[in-house]
């Protein structure tokens, strides 16, 4: 069940599973969340041909064990022309040196490596190994897939004398969060309660609702990214949803507060200068009171920033100015503005307007105000100021 995109007809993974290219099997890295079918797919690939299948876990395997597998694979290939498939679970737990020990055997075809990881291979697997492998991303199962898996399991001998309500199946499919292994474990635990029926209430008493969230892994980066993009997109409800996932998952609240401060400047900026004050106050409060109370100022600030007018003009302006400086645009400071030996400087406060027509630099117009929020007022001020500064400045 599931993985329709990865197992598209005539695709590389579907061909591996069917045994269509078993004689020239590519090494594969299966990247997906827990319970998405990585181990099942590896076993299906191994059974598709006449290969010897060896399964190791990077959690409790050493380099010497890997070398033993490679040496035995060489002997099988040289003596009987029998290929070996090595399934290495949780390859991200291998160090760089441990992963290096696989390269020669994979390169020469002594073994066909099928590696599984819940972490992004770009960060957790060495590049030479990635370049020698087919990386296939797996997705969490959807609720319909989980329901079918549970209904199939309910027909197994240990469940035949139990009545399993549809509501219970639907509830398990929801709380398992795409993890088929977790769904089956919840069903089994509910079936061991000694009751004749598996109903929603029994499942709720059996299963603790825990969030699939790794503060140090892909869930961390994906969730904070979705959170920031929801605030930037002015969708307060979606932003609160992702905030709740981080809070329940145990994310560091100070990290969330720091990202809100960055967003207040980068995506709101001068459209609402008060946004920075609110974000800074939130970070200070969260630091002082901690969790769980810290969720309240985080939510308050999230809503405020999501509903605030947006502008990235200040962010774009400084980046454009920095780019010019890096490209060599550093004209001489005008004599009137220098700290020593200045001649001809005119003091702006001597003018009733507080602005005097005076040459400050040859810089282009970096900042252009938007029509959002307070920045619209700033745009009007800019027009008035430029009329006074005149062409001598721009």
Secondary structure as GFF3:
##gff-version 3
##sequence-region A 1 394
A	DSSP	alpha_helix	12	18	.	.	.	ID=ss1
A	DSSP	three_ten_helix	22	24	.	.	.	ID=ss2
A	DSSP	beta_strand	27	31	.	.	.	ID=ss3
A	DSSP	alpha_helix	38	47	.	.	.	ID=ss4
A	DSSP	beta_strand	52	57	.	.	.	ID=ss5
A	DSSP	alpha_helix	63	80	.	.	.	ID=ss6
A	DSSP	beta_strand	84	89	.	.	.	ID=ss7
A	DSSP	three_ten_helix	91	93	.	.	.	ID=ss8
A	DSSP	alpha_helix	96	108	.	.	.	ID=ss9
A	DSSP	beta_strand	111	117	.	.	.	ID=ss10
A	DSSP	alpha_helix	121	124	.	.	.	ID=ss11
A	DSSP	alpha_helix	127	131	.	.	.	ID=ss12
A	DSSP	beta_strand	133	137	.	.	.	ID=ss13
A	DSSP	alpha_helix	143	153	.	.	.	ID=ss14
A	DSSP	three_ten_helix	157	159	.	.	.	ID=ss15
A	DSSP	beta_strand	163	164	.	.	.	ID=ss16
A	DSSP	alpha_helix	166	175	.	.	.	ID=ss17
A	DSSP	alpha_helix	180	191	.	.	.	ID=ss18
A	DSSP	beta_strand	197	198	.	.	.	ID=ss19
A	DSSP	alpha_helix	200	206	.	.	.	ID=ss20
A	DSSP	alpha_helix	218	232	.	.	.	ID=ss21
A	DSSP	alpha_helix	236	249	.	.	.	ID=ss22
A	DSSP	alpha_helix	253	263	.	.	.	ID=ss23
A	DSSP	pi_helix	264	268	.	.	.	ID=ss24
A	DSSP	three_ten_helix	269	271	.	.	.	ID=ss25
A	DSSP	alpha_helix	274	289	.	.	.	ID=ss26
A	DSSP	alpha_helix	294	307	.	.	.	ID=ss27
A	DSSP	alpha_helix	313	326	.	.	.	ID=ss28
A	DSSP	three_ten_helix	335	337	.	.	.	ID=ss29
A	DSSP	three_ten_helix	348	350	.	.	.	ID=ss30
A	DSSP	alpha_helix	374	389	.	.	.	ID=ss31
###
